[in-house]
Amino acid sequence: MGPTSRETWAQRLGTFRASPSTFMAGPEGEDLGRHLLSDLRSEKLSEPTKVSLLALSLEYPAQLWPDAPAAEVAATSLLDTLVLLPPRPSALRRPLLLAATTALAAGGALGPTSRASRRLLPLLLGLASGRDLGRSFGPASEQRPLQATAWECLRELESCKPGLLGGCLGLLRGLLGQEAAVQPLSLLLALALRNALVIQARARAGLQGLLVAGDCPTEGGPWNWMLAEEGDAHLQPQAPSWPAAEEGECCLATLELSPEEARELRAAVAQLLDISYLLTPVAQAQLLWLLGWALRGLRGQPPVLFKPQLVRLLGTAQLTLLHAVLALKAAFGEALFTAQDEALLLRRLILAAQHPALPLPAHLFYLHCLLNFPENWPLGPAGEEAAPLLLGSQLCRGLLPSLLHDPMALLARLHLLCLLCVEDEEKEEKGQDQSPRQYLEELLAGLRQRAALDGGPRALATLCFQASYLVARCLAGQPVVLTPLTHGLAQLYRARPALAPHFVDLLDRVGPELGEPLKVVLRQEVVSRPGRDEALRWHLQMLARVADGDAQSATLGFLQAAAARCTDWGLQQALLQVCRALLRAGVGGGLADLLQALARQLEDPDGRDHARLYYILLAHLEEPKLGVALGPSLAAPALASSLVAENQGFAAALMVQEAPAPIRLSMGPHRAKGPVPVLQLQVEVLEQVYSLELRFRVERQLYAPLGAVHVPCLCPGRPTRPLLLPLQPRRPAPARLAVRALYTTPSGLTCHAHLPPLLVNFADLFLPFPQPPEGAELGFFEELWDSCLPKGTESRLWCPVGPHGLEALVSRHLEPFVVVAQPPTSYLIAIRLPPDSRLLLRLEAAQADGVPVALRTDDWAVLPLVGDYLRGLSAAG
């Protein structure tokens, strides 16, 4: 079949990008990756078309190469295509390098057993370092772009597999003084150094000469995988904050360095810091983060190495560098920053935040830095919000919020003002015209005045409630602030009842310090001012949230007056919601009369039914059971109550009772066929049961959730057909199934019972492969045998056969899985292990007491299970 044309590829790529999963499930999806690799070598396709194919492999590597073997094949083919390119300039070399790197990293094929990895890594290192391997690769005009691409590929691989370049630290240090590409080399060296320190600290080993220069690995030669195999965690090259790195800091404290290693480490860090000024601001910030993370918590490495950089960066106008300086301050504190440095940095943030021409994102950044300023000696417990000690009201006068500010800037400034109010409560500053608390009250009053405008923008009301929530959260312990806030919100509701949804949301979010008094004043506002008809639905919505056992007579009087105006379905439902809230609050007396009146006079039948139901519940249930009946969640199997309290039989009929199980459940013979393993369950009953439902729960989530099994009727002594329970393992492993039965007795009671757990053995998951054509069995098995490596593993063990010999053992336990049989001494067995693993056994040259077994599997985790299973066969008989 010839190569696909450019138009066909354009159509195919468009269809794929529209829905990758749908395309891969279709008839063309299986061969898409193979066709892509093949057509990259076709001379009939133009380079732009090939670049678009490579772009697809970079965007969707997981769909094109879904597993490690496919990724290995793809990377090998891409490297072959790269080598076969003619010596003239080509736009394909850099995309091919990126595609091969992406295939190995995304497909999980990067490792010491991968031939493509052994080819790619020396090639990238040679291209990046500009050595002979790089100079002979491609024309001279492409060396600089190829070098930059190689550095990025190496950095990506080191990020995906920490420790991969640990053995090249000395080589990278040597290149740092020679290479013109300072920025990518510096970032790569810093990342590799950080990863090596963490991995060696976990292994409680030193640097072992890793920082000493070594030789550049050659293509196909040995690569140092020691650190990469020990690094079991994916270490992020960047993090949003220093606390995220605390785990690594504790780990680094265990790293013991010899004096020579400590000197080499300091020299490497100093070398990187000395040339950091050549990097872009973003790259400098990342370099400082990586080096600071590496030295934080490392004993014997003083942070004074960063001091020359601080002298240069304390006056920076770059936000990324300022953020890096604050991160270093949070990491090292007074060990690196003096009190004068702290005061200078804080004053810079305050002055910068007040600049009139500052863009909004930068303004919010400076305010965020002030709100989270890392002090050398913070007062109060860790994690408590507080303004910096040096940040007084006079210093922040230019940062006070105003109604003219953007909403986001206003909220950030308001947050700072709230923190100042906390300090103002403890120490009232004398000589001030206006205290922070007074300014806060005036600002909130202005926000409420704008929100009260009838027909005003929704954004103004939202901003008012956001500000109120922020004040309630920051100043929850200050009644002197919360009291006027409560009365101001009550006045806002009086002026604009249409804001009821905002009030309900605020009550759901604030604590009891504001929530309880606000509920009281809002209830008083509602019941004392019923309002016009158009405001009634807002009053009812508010009352449904704030109604409780207090002020019952006023609340019921309001509802009785409102009932006459509830003419449409929506108002009737809102009225019934208030009745429901009063029921849950334990209100009786006049509520029963109101519900009886509603059951007679409401026009909507649904509303009358609800009113009648609420009246019956109120008349016949005590308060605790009433709360359960009207609760928001039915966690119990059924309501433990009855509409008639005296009728205990009726109560029992309404509830699901726990009872001893009259049911025995056991496992039937293994059923080795079908696409998924299926358990055959045998059920016996001691008494007749109806509508039996068996529910299964897999412990430790080894399998996907199991569906329930239903049986209409079971009688004792009558044979029953086996019940089939399909399993969907997430990995091939034995499991324990918790079983619960729900059933109905002949007397009409519904009962539930816990049955003894079922054990799913490893052999219960075995499935056979499809039967190969006659005569092709041996080739089929050999193909499966070869496909297990290099991803999988191979092992050998001795299997006792017992007194009946190998033939009887295979016939009893492994007959459905035999592919090739030469009884009584040789059997080739292939077993499918769901979801997508395989197990292959060679039982050859059997002896009287046992048989040597060679096994291969593509899932190394099943080896202990296979060994236990084979050793237990002879004992099973």
Secondary structure, 3 states (H helix, E strand, C coil): CCCCCHHHHHHHHHHHHHCHHHHHHCCCCCCHHHHHHHHCCCCCCCHHHHHHHHHHHHHCHHHHCCCHHHHHHHHHHHHHHHHCCCCCCCCCHHHHHHHHHHHHHHHCCCCCCCHHHHHHHHHHHHHHHCCHHHHCCCCHHHHHHHHHHHHHHHHHHHHHCCCCCHHHHHHHHHHHCCCCCHHHHHHHHHHHHHHHHHHHHHCCCCCCCCCCCCCCCCCCCCCCCHHHHHCCCCCCCCCCCHHHHHHHHHHHCCCCCCHHHHHHHHHHHHHHHHCHHHCCHHHHHHHHHHHHHHHCCCCCCCHHHHHHHHHHHCCCCCHHHHHHHHHHHHHHHHHCCCHHHHHHHHHHHHHHHCCCCCCHHHHHHHHHHHHCCCCCCCCCCCCCCCCCCCCCCCCCHHHCCCCCCCHHHHHHHHHHHHHHHHHHHHCCCCCCCCCHHHHHHHHHHHHHHHHCCCCCCHHHHHHHHHHHHHHHHHCCCCHHHHHHHHHHHHHHHHHCHHHHHHHHHHHHHCCHHHHHHHHHHHHHHHHHCCCCHHHHHHHHHHHHHHCCCCCHHHHHHHHHHHHCCCCCHHHHHHHHHHHHHHHHCCCCCHHHHHHHHHHHHCCCHHHHHHHHHHHHHHHHCCHHHHHHHCCCCCCCCCCCCCCCCCCHHHHHHHCEEECCCCEEEEECCCECCCCCCEEEEEEEECCCEEEEEEEEEEHHHCECCCCCEEEEEECCCCCCCCEEEECCECCCCCEEEEEEEEEECCCCCEEEEEEEEEEECHHHHCEECCCCCCCCHHHHHHHHHHHCCCCCEEEEEEEECCCCHHHHHHHHHCHHHEEEEECCCEEEEEEEECCCEEEEEEECCCCCCEEEEEEEECCHHHHHHHHHHHHCHHHHC
